[in-house]
Amino acid sequence: MKVFTTSGVYEIKEHRVKIFPSYFEAQVNNSKNFEIRKNDRNYQVGDLLLLEEYDPTTENYTGREVHCLITYMTTFKQAPGYVVLGTKKLGTV
């Protein structure tokens, strides 16, 4: 997705990632505002996360989704290759 601003064009990436039900619910009810993820997608502040609820007991997606904006990133005290993403919920489907 491209966003046009007075200072130019900014490319926003959307990352579709699965999330287990308990973590999904915490994002939806605003008690969790971060994700710990393997940084294999080159996440950047300003990118969008599309969190797709996935039930490991049925091995299926539930159809519920939440859009989050990445507001902060750090690798502090993480395993190599992992990152903490600060998130802000934008909306649910």
HELIX and SHEET records of a PDB file:
HELIX    1   1 PRO A   21  VAL A   28  1                                   8    
SHEET    1   A 2 LYS A   2  THR A   5  0                                        
SHEET    2   A 2 GLY A   8  GLU A  11 -1                                        
SHEET    1   B 5 GLU A  14  ILE A  19  0                                        
SHEET    2   B 5 LEU A  48  ASP A  55  1                                        
SHEET    3   B 5 ASN A  60  THR A  74 -1                                        
SHEET    4   B 5 TYR A  82  THR A  92 -1                                        
SHEET    5   B 5 PHE A  34  LYS A  38 -1                                        
END                                                                             
